[in-house]
């Protein structure tokens, strides 16, 4: 049974996060989803026949890219809300394009229930090194969001993840023996102190504890796949951490392909296209059943694509004083299903 639809409205992104792959959407013919594709998905999900077999509780926008790059973003959110008024709509944003005018539209029309973002440092140096974005623009847009939300008395929540430069560099080096491949001259940053605490203090000061949640993000190494020697991997040592999501979530690429999961950054493990087959047909297809069986049996080498480096799909242990909150996070993750695994620090 499908419980969630994840839409990659755009595979493009203005950020250059050190922990994100640079190959997003390479297997696609277009980087922005069309209204035709969006309508095809929403119309089927809202049909009586579909609801007899599935119970979709949420739509996730901003999958594998910045949805606001799609010029039809607001129109798409409106179409989802009009046809599926009871679903929870989640949206990942880096706040660079979420200006006050667009924020007001999304909140006034209740087009998004949960906003998710990353604030990965307390200083310009650490934040901009991690994300390749201007920190002042991010914080201005986020603070405008919070002011407008208060003015409108909106119930929308904001989930903020923190993955600091210090944590990412040292976790990757400890686990894999090399430094992050997206980080130029990593030796310059080895002595940069961890500003997790300072970032938390700022966020706790500006966020609403009744609506918002802060996460200390776990580390996942999907950006490091190209540095992995797959001949050294013993696949029997790994499980697919996203297997349950693959069973219950449909990930739709900009050009309409149902691809395996959120860690399939290229969108190369394609199960079918919504312009050729219905979601229900793809869901019941032999190709999807085969993928799930191969993942269950740990036959990752036969699947190829991102599954060849299944070791990069695992959540890595982060050494920090907040690990005591991990049990709280695991309970929370089941309810809100944020994109990245993380540890609650509120």
Buried (B, 14 or more C-beta within 10 A) or exposed (E): EBBBBBBBBBBBBBBEBBBBBEBBBEBBEBBBBBEEBBBBBBEBBBBEEBEEEBEBBBBBBBBBBBBBBBEBBBEBBBBBBEBBEEBBBBBBBBBBBBBBEBBBBBBEEBBBBBBBBBBBBBBEBBBBBBBBBEBEBBBBBBEBBBEBBEEBEBEBBBBBBBBBBBBBBBBBBEBBEEBBBBBEEBEEBEEBEBBBBBBBEBBEEBBEEEBBBBBBBBBBBBBBBEBBEBEEBEBEEBBBBBBEBBBBBBBBBBBBBBBBBBBBBBBBBBBBBBEEBBBBEBBEBEEBEEBBEBBEEBEBEEBEBBBBBBBBBBBBEBEBEBEEBBEEBEEBBEEBBBBBBBBBBB
